[in-house]
């Protein structure tokens, strides 16, 4: 286990009795509460808050903060599932039901941002697990994180599927008066049945659209991440057209569209779901993802062709004043779906090929 350097001093008298701490060396508090049936919280005191992005990464930022590990959103395709393996935790149901909480993240972050060596580079939140997942309603870590970043003069962005962000809109608006602040909402699945199957713990698409409107009403920029696009499930003209139309109507200041990618951890969990629910698609996915985690160039090109007229129709392409980012190419393949902050990426290119044929021929 890799928990030996983390301890806990906080006490919550309102929680149910904790699980045996001996099962996780160095961890003093593991609790379940009646408000979160089926979810176990592993409360830890982190030694660091800022995470340095590896030097070779294509990410357009160098620093991240993750107040939580694991996520009750339970998105079947979540790329972050593999990170639970670093703690010797299960990447399937364990990722959904065992949430690591860095109870002192704001305190540690303030200390790190106060160092003379800190150069006030952009910090991204929500690039691993969602900082506004349901656990945030219990632990309220984000207000302290926002205050630490803004008061230190550090620009930051937040990406979320959680409508709980609305709670902090007044604070985020004040922070935007001190430093550049970007907000992103991830919103890709519009079919109700598919949403329940793939994102069972997330707010509904309609609720997230309302969040976009509220962010804009608060005077903040809000990009929408139509990500991940799922081959043969959400890449139809009808689905993409509905998504982009609703995003534009909600007042989003930008849109980023990224196809599904399947890293270890997420790949096995998603594959099991696909075999149960859409067995006819398994051979197609095997061909599409047979060589790795990312879709091949010909699928990216096909999706770009499909998106270009839709972005133009809804006024989201740059020629009409929009800010559209497109399907990543080989040089952008390291981007997790939904991780790009507002202002990064490239827009789709228009091409004349007939898009309907390519996926069916794979």
C-alpha positions as CSV (number, residue, x, y, z in Angstrom):
1,X,0.0,0.0,0.0
2,X,1.1,3.6,-0.7
3,X,-0.6,5.3,2.2
4,X,2.2,5.3,4.8
5,X,2.9,9.0,4.5
6,X,-0.7,10.1,5.0
7,X,-2.3,10.5,8.4
8,X,-5.5,12.0,9.8
9,X,-6.3,14.0,12.9
10,X,-9.8,15.3,12.0
11,X,-12.8,13.8,13.8
12,X,-16.4,13.7,12.6
13,X,-18.8,12.8,15.4
14,X,-21.7,12.7,13.0
15,X,-20.3,9.8,11.0
16,X,-21.0,6.1,11.5
17,X,-18.2,4.1,13.1
18,X,-15.2,3.8,10.8
19,X,-13.8,0.7,9.2
20,X,-10.7,-1.0,10.6
21,X,-7.9,1.5,10.0
22,X,-5.4,-1.4,10.1
23,X,-6.5,-2.4,6.6
24,X,-4.8,0.8,5.2
25,X,-1.5,1.5,6.8
26,X,-1.1,5.1,8.0
27,X,-4.8,5.9,7.5
28,X,-6.6,6.9,10.7
29,X,-10.1,7.4,9.5
30,X,-12.2,5.4,7.0
31,X,-15.9,6.1,7.3
32,X,-19.3,5.5,5.9
33,X,-22.2,7.9,6.4
34,X,-25.9,7.3,5.9
35,X,-26.1,10.3,3.4
36,X,-23.8,8.4,1.0
37,X,-25.1,4.9,1.0
38,X,-22.5,2.5,-0.5
39,X,-19.7,5.0,-0.5
40,X,-16.6,4.8,1.7
41,X,-14.5,7.8,2.4
42,X,-10.8,7.4,3.2
43,X,-9.9,10.7,4.8
44,X,-6.2,11.5,4.6
45,X,-3.9,14.4,5.4
46,X,-1.9,15.0,2.2
47,X,1.7,16.1,2.3
48,X,1.4,18.0,-0.9
49,X,-1.4,19.6,-2.9
50,X,0.2,20.8,-6.2
51,X,0.9,18.1,-8.7
52,X,3.5,18.7,-11.4
53,X,2.5,17.6,-14.8
54,X,5.3,15.4,-16.3
55,X,7.7,17.4,-18.4
56,X,7.0,15.4,-21.6
57,X,3.2,15.8,-21.3
58,X,1.2,17.7,-24.0
59,X,-1.0,19.3,-21.4
60,X,-1.3,23.1,-21.8
61,X,-0.7,23.5,-18.1
62,X,2.0,22.4,-15.7
63,X,0.1,22.1,-12.4
64,X,-3.0,20.4,-11.1
65,X,-4.8,20.1,-7.7
66,X,-7.0,17.1,-7.0
67,X,-8.8,17.3,-3.6
68,X,-10.3,13.8,-4.2
69,X,-9.3,10.4,-5.6
70,X,-12.0,8.2,-6.9
71,X,-15.4,9.6,-7.9
72,X,-19.0,8.8,-7.2
73,X,-20.0,10.1,-10.6
74,X,-19.2,6.5,-11.6
75,X,-18.7,7.3,-15.3
76,X,-18.0,3.9,-16.9
77,X,-15.5,5.4,-19.3
78,X,-13.6,7.6,-16.8
79,X,-9.9,7.8,-17.8
80,X,-8.9,8.3,-14.2
81,X,-9.9,4.8,-13.1
82,X,-6.3,3.6,-13.5
83,X,-5.0,6.0,-10.9
84,X,-6.9,4.0,-8.2
85,X,-4.5,1.1,-8.9
86,X,-1.7,3.3,-7.5
87,X,-3.3,3.0,-4.1
88,X,-3.9,-0.8,-4.5
89,X,-7.6,0.0,-4.8
90,X,-10.1,-1.5,-7.3
91,X,-10.4,0.5,-10.6
92,X,-14.0,-0.7,-11.2
93,X,-16.6,-0.4,-8.4
94,X,-13.9,0.5,-6.0
95,X,-13.2,3.7,-8.0
96,X,-16.9,4.6,-7.8
97,X,-17.4,3.7,-4.1
98,X,-14.0,4.4,-2.4
99,X,-13.3,8.1,-2.4
100,X,-10.0,9.4,-1.0
101,X,-10.5,12.8,0.6
102,X,-7.5,15.1,1.2
103,X,-9.0,16.9,4.2
104,X,-6.1,19.4,4.5
105,X,-5.7,20.2,0.8
106,X,-6.4,23.9,1.2
107,X,-4.0,24.3,4.1
108,X,-1.2,22.5,2.2
109,X,-2.0,24.4,-1.0
110,X,-1.7,27.8,0.8
111,X,1.7,26.8,2.1
112,X,2.9,25.7,-1.3
113,X,1.6,28.8,-3.1
114,X,3.3,31.0,-0.5
115,X,6.8,29.8,-1.4
116,X,9.1,32.3,-2.9
117,X,9.8,29.9,-5.8
118,X,6.2,29.7,-6.8
119,X,5.8,31.5,-10.2
120,X,2.0,31.8,-10.2
121,X,1.5,29.5,-13.2
122,X,-1.9,28.2,-14.2
123,X,-3.4,25.5,-12.0
124,X,-6.1,23.2,-13.4
125,X,-8.7,21.4,-11.2
126,X,-10.8,18.6,-12.4
127,X,-8.2,17.0,-14.7
128,X,-8.3,13.7,-12.8
129,X,-11.4,13.3,-10.6
130,X,-14.2,15.8,-10.2
131,X,-13.7,18.4,-7.5
132,X,-17.4,19.0,-7.4
133,X,-18.5,15.4,-7.0
134,X,-21.1,14.6,-4.3
135,X,-18.4,14.3,-1.6
136,X,-17.7,18.0,-1.9
137,X,-21.1,18.7,-0.4
138,X,-19.9,16.9,2.8
139,X,-16.3,18.1,2.9
140,X,-16.4,21.6,1.4
141,X,-12.8,21.6,0.3
142,X,-13.2,23.8,-2.8
143,X,-13.9,27.1,-1.1
144,X,-10.5,26.9,0.7
145,X,-8.8,25.9,-2.5
146,X,-10.3,28.8,-4.5
147,X,-9.4,31.2,-1.7
148,X,-5.8,30.0,-1.7
149,X,-5.4,30.3,-5.4
150,X,-7.0,33.7,-5.8
151,X,-5.3,35.3,-2.8
152,X,-1.9,34.1,-4.0
153,X,-2.4,35.6,-7.5
154,X,-2.5,32.2,-9.2
155,X,-4.8,31.8,-12.3
156,X,-6.8,28.6,-12.4
157,X,-9.5,26.7,-14.2
158,X,-12.1,24.2,-13.0
159,X,-13.6,21.4,-15.0
160,X,-16.7,19.6,-13.6
161,X,-19.8,17.6,-14.2
162,X,-21.1,18.6,-10.8
163,X,-23.8,21.2,-10.4
164,X,-22.5,21.7,-6.9
165,X,-20.2,24.3,-8.4
166,X,-23.1,26.7,-8.4
167,X,-22.7,26.9,-4.6
168,X,-19.3,28.6,-5.1
169,X,-20.3,30.9,-8.0
170,X,-20.2,34.1,-5.8
171,X,-16.7,33.2,-4.6
172,X,-15.5,32.3,-8.1
173,X,-16.8,35.6,-9.5
174,X,-14.9,37.4,-6.8
175,X,-11.8,35.4,-7.6
176,X,-12.1,36.4,-11.2
177,X,-11.6,39.9,-10.1
178,X,-8.2,38.9,-8.8
179,X,-6.9,36.3,-11.3
180,X,-8.0,34.8,-14.6
181,X,-10.6,32.1,-13.9
182,X,-11.9,29.5,-16.4
183,X,-14.9,27.2,-15.9
184,X,-15.6,24.1,-18.0
185,X,-18.6,21.9,-17.8
186,X,-18.3,18.3,-19.3
187,X,-21.5,17.4,-21.1
188,X,-21.6,14.8,-23.9
189,X,-24.5,12.3,-23.5
190,X,-28.0,13.5,-24.3
191,X,-29.9,10.2,-24.5
192,X,-31.5,9.6,-21.0
193,X,-31.0,5.9,-21.0
194,X,-27.4,6.1,-22.1
195,X,-26.7,8.8,-19.6
196,X,-28.1,6.6,-16.8
197,X,-26.1,3.6,-18.0
198,X,-22.8,5.4,-18.5
199,X,-22.8,8.3,-16.0
200,X,-25.1,7.0,-13.2
201,X,-23.8,9.3,-10.5
202,X,-23.8,12.6,-12.4
203,X,-26.4,15.4,-12.6
204,X,-28.7,15.2,-15.6
205,X,-27.7,16.8,-18.9
206,X,-30.4,19.4,-18.4
207,X,-29.1,20.3,-14.9
208,X,-25.6,20.7,-16.3
209,X,-26.9,23.0,-19.1
210,X,-28.5,25.1,-16.4
211,X,-25.2,25.2,-14.6
212,X,-23.6,26.7,-17.8
213,X,-26.3,29.4,-17.9
214,X,-25.7,30.2,-14.2
215,X,-22.0,30.4,-14.7
216,X,-22.5,32.8,-17.6
217,X,-25.1,34.8,-15.6
218,X,-22.4,35.2,-12.9
219,X,-20.2,36.9,-15.5
220,X,-17.7,34.0,-15.9
221,X,-16.6,32.3,-19.1
222,X,-17.8,28.8,-19.4
223,X,-16.6,26.3,-22.0
224,X,-18.4,23.0,-22.6
225,X,-16.5,19.8,-23.2
226,X,-18.5,17.5,-25.5
227,X,-16.4,14.6,-24.3
228,X,-16.1,11.8,-24.7
229,X,-17.8,11.2,-28.0
230,X,-18.5,7.5,-28.1
231,X,-18.1,5.7,-31.5
232,X,-21.4,4.3,-32.8
233,X,-23.2,5.5,-29.7
234,X,-23.0,9.4,-29.6
235,X,-21.3,10.3,-32.9
236,X,-24.4,10.5,-35.0
237,X,-25.3,13.7,-36.7
238,X,-28.5,13.9,-34.7
239,X,-26.7,13.4,-31.3
240,X,-23.9,15.9,-32.1
241,X,-26.3,18.4,-33.6
242,X,-28.5,18.3,-30.5
243,X,-25.5,18.6,-28.2
244,X,-24.0,21.6,-30.0
245,X,-27.4,23.3,-30.4
246,X,-28.1,23.1,-26.7
247,X,-24.6,24.2,-25.7
248,X,-24.8,27.2,-28.0
249,X,-28.3,28.1,-26.6
250,X,-27.0,28.0,-23.0
251,X,-24.4,30.7,-23.8
252,X,-21.2,28.6,-23.7
253,X,-18.1,30.7,-24.5
254,X,-16.4,27.7,-26.2
255,X,-16.7,24.1,-27.0
256,X,-14.2,21.3,-27.1
257,X,-15.0,17.9,-28.7
258,X,-12.9,14.9,-27.9
259,X,-13.5,11.2,-28.8
260,X,-13.4,8.4,-26.2
261,X,-10.1,7.1,-25.2
262,X,-9.5,4.0,-23.1
263,X,-6.6,3.8,-20.8
264,X,-5.8,0.8,-18.6
265,X,-8.3,0.6,-15.8
266,X,-11.0,2.4,-17.8
267,X,-10.5,0.1,-20.7
268,X,-11.4,-3.1,-18.9
269,X,-14.4,-1.5,-17.1
270,X,-15.8,0.0,-20.3
271,X,-15.2,-3.1,-22.2
272,X,-17.2,-5.2,-19.7
273,X,-20.1,-2.7,-20.0
274,X,-20.0,-2.8,-23.8
275,X,-20.1,-6.6,-23.8
276,X,-23.2,-6.6,-21.5
277,X,-25.1,-3.9,-23.2
278,X,-23.9,-3.6,-26.9
279,X,-22.3,-6.9,-27.8
280,X,-22.7,-6.2,-31.5
281,X,-20.3,-3.2,-31.1
282,X,-17.5,-5.2,-29.5
283,X,-15.8,-6.3,-32.8
284,X,-16.0,-2.7,-34.0
285,X,-14.4,-1.3,-30.9
286,X,-11.8,-4.0,-31.0
287,X,-10.7,-2.9,-34.4
288,X,-10.9,0.8,-33.5
289,X,-9.0,0.6,-30.3
290,X,-6.9,-2.5,-31.1
291,X,-3.6,-0.5,-31.2
292,X,-3.9,1.5,-28.1
293,X,-6.0,3.9,-25.9
294,X,-6.8,6.4,-28.6
295,X,-8.8,6.3,-31.8
296,X,-6.8,6.1,-35.0
297,X,-6.2,9.1,-37.3
298,X,-8.9,8.1,-39.8
299,X,-11.6,8.2,-37.1
300,X,-10.4,11.6,-35.9
301,X,-10.6,12.9,-39.5
302,X,-14.0,11.5,-40.0
303,X,-15.3,13.1,-36.8
304,X,-13.8,16.4,-37.8
305,X,-15.6,16.3,-41.1
306,X,-18.9,15.6,-39.3
307,X,-18.4,18.3,-36.7
308,X,-17.3,21.2,-39.0
309,X,-20.8,22.0,-40.5
310,X,-22.5,21.5,-37.2
311,X,-20.2,23.9,-35.4
312,X,-20.7,26.4,-38.2
313,X,-24.5,26.0,-38.1
314,X,-24.6,26.8,-34.4
315,X,-22.2,29.7,-34.5
316,X,-19.5,27.9,-32.6
317,X,-16.7,27.9,-35.2
318,X,-14.1,30.7,-35.2
319,X,-15.3,32.2,-38.5
320,X,-18.5,33.2,-36.7
321,X,-16.8,34.4,-33.6
322,X,-17.0,31.1,-31.7
323,X,-14.2,29.3,-29.9
324,X,-14.2,25.7,-31.1
325,X,-11.6,23.1,-30.3
326,X,-11.6,20.0,-32.3
327,X,-10.7,16.3,-32.2
328,X,-7.1,15.8,-31.0
329,X,-4.5,14.6,-33.4
330,X,-1.4,12.6,-32.6
331,X,0.3,15.6,-31.0
332,X,-2.7,16.0,-28.7
333,X,-3.3,12.4,-27.9
334,X,-2.1,12.7,-24.3
335,X,-5.0,14.9,-23.4
336,X,-7.5,13.2,-21.2
337,X,-11.1,13.7,-22.4
338,X,-12.4,16.9,-20.8
339,X,-9.1,18.1,-19.5
340,X,-8.3,21.1,-21.8
341,X,-8.8,24.5,-20.1
342,X,-10.6,27.2,-22.0
343,X,-8.4,28.5,-24.8
344,X,-6.5,25.3,-25.7
345,X,-6.7,23.0,-28.7
346,X,-7.5,23.3,-32.3
347,X,-10.8,23.7,-34.2
348,X,-12.1,21.0,-36.6
349,X,-11.2,21.3,-40.3
350,X,-13.8,21.1,-43.0
351,X,-13.5,18.2,-45.4
352,X,-15.8,17.0,-48.1
353,X,-15.8,13.2,-47.5
354,X,-19.1,11.4,-46.7
355,X,-18.8,10.8,-43.0
356,X,-21.5,8.1,-42.7
357,X,-19.4,5.5,-44.4
358,X,-16.2,5.4,-42.5
359,X,-17.2,3.9,-39.1
360,X,-19.4,1.3,-40.7
361,X,-16.4,0.1,-42.8
362,X,-13.9,-0.2,-39.9
